[in-house]
């Protein structure tokens, strides 16, 4: 498994743009791609064609890591795991 990290200390410097374009190119070449988003980036979700995540203030007492898989599958063939750190 190969890993590529796109990080920057400055918001608005193009991390989302680079990540989505790189992921799209890799998927077109036949690679399986999973983006891990620690910030629950709504722009990223829109670019992948995913619905906004429901409010985190649900009444469930079950931890987010339990139950159903947190992996979402986009129409672009890119998988996404997002969470709030």
CORUR-V82771 format. One record per pair of residues at least 12 apart in sequence whose ideal C-beta (glycine too) atoms are under 8 Angstrom apart, sorted by the first residue. I is the first residue (numbers start at 1). J is the second residue. If there is no record, write none. Layout:
I,J  I,J
This chain:
4,22  6,18  6,19  6,22  16,41  16,43  16,44  16,47  19,35  19,44  20,44  20,47  20,48  20,78  23,35  23,76  23,78  24,76  24,78  27,76  27,77  27,78  32,79  33,77  33,78  33,79  34,71  34,78  34,79  34,80  34,81  35,48  35,78  35,79  35,80  35,81  36,81  36,82  37,80  37,81  37,82  37,83  38,82  38,83  38,84  38,85  39,82  39,84  39,85  40,53  40,82  40,83  40,84  41,82  44,80  44,82  45,80  45,82  48,74  48,75  48,76  48,78  48,80  49,74  49,75  49,76  50,72  50,74  50,80  53,82  56,84  64,83  70,82  70,83
